[in-house]
Amino acid sequence: MSARHNSLTWKRYKAALEGNIDRAENRGFRLQHGPMTTYNQEKLGLSAYYDKRHVLPDGIHTVHIEYAAG
């Protein structure tokens, strides 16, 4: 992997926490019906989404998902 693909910076991290969408590109090779082809796939890079806990309205504190649902 080149250094270009591994460029996590404080600026990108902070922007993602503030709600900005960070995009990344996945490139690779694939065998598809015989010949080998290359592909480029855009995906979500960094995200402030936290699926393990519920973030409270203050944006700092969290509670367990089960607690938030009840």
C-alpha positions as CSV (number, residue, x, y, z in Angstrom):
1,M,0.0,0.0,0.0
2,S,1.4,3.4,-0.9
3,A,1.7,6.3,1.5
4,R,-0.8,8.2,-0.6
5,H,-3.5,5.7,0.4
6,N,-2.6,5.9,4.1
7,S,-2.8,9.6,4.7
8,L,-4.9,10.0,7.8
9,T,-4.5,13.5,9.1
10,W,-5.8,15.4,12.1
11,K,-7.6,17.7,9.6
12,R,-9.5,14.8,7.9
13,Y,-10.3,13.2,11.3
14,K,-11.6,16.5,12.8
15,A,-13.7,17.2,9.7
16,A,-15.3,13.8,9.9
17,L,-16.2,14.3,13.5
18,E,-17.8,17.6,12.6
19,G,-20.1,15.8,10.1
20,N,-18.2,16.2,6.8
21,I,-18.3,13.3,4.4
22,D,-14.9,11.7,3.8
23,R,-14.6,9.6,0.6
24,A,-12.0,6.9,-0.1
25,E,-11.3,4.9,-3.2
26,N,-10.8,1.1,-3.3
27,R,-8.8,-0.1,-6.3
28,G,-8.1,-3.7,-7.2
29,F,-8.1,-6.6,-9.6
30,R,-10.9,-9.1,-10.2
31,L,-11.4,-12.2,-12.3
32,Q,-14.7,-11.8,-13.9
33,H,-16.0,-14.4,-16.5
34,G,-12.4,-15.3,-17.5
35,P,-10.4,-12.1,-18.1
36,M,-8.8,-10.2,-15.3
37,T,-10.1,-6.6,-14.9
38,T,-9.3,-3.7,-12.7
39,Y,-11.9,-1.8,-10.7
40,N,-12.3,1.4,-8.8
41,Q,-14.9,1.6,-6.0
42,E,-15.7,4.8,-4.1
43,K,-16.7,4.2,-0.5
44,L,-17.2,6.1,2.7
45,G,-13.8,6.9,4.4
46,L,-13.9,8.3,7.9
47,S,-17.2,8.7,9.6
48,A,-18.4,10.0,13.0
49,Y,-21.1,7.2,13.0
50,Y,-20.7,5.1,16.1
51,D,-22.8,1.9,16.0
52,K,-21.9,0.5,19.4
53,R,-23.3,3.3,21.6
54,H,-25.9,6.1,21.3
55,V,-24.3,9.6,21.3
56,L,-26.2,12.0,23.5
57,P,-27.3,15.5,22.3
58,D,-24.2,17.1,23.8
59,G,-22.1,15.2,21.2
60,I,-19.7,14.0,23.9
61,H,-21.4,11.5,26.2
62,T,-22.7,8.1,25.2
63,V,-25.0,5.4,26.6
64,H,-25.5,1.7,25.7
65,I,-27.8,1.2,22.7
66,E,-30.1,-1.0,24.9
67,Y,-30.4,1.8,27.4
68,A,-31.2,4.4,24.7
69,A,-33.9,2.3,23.2
70,G,-35.8,1.8,26.5
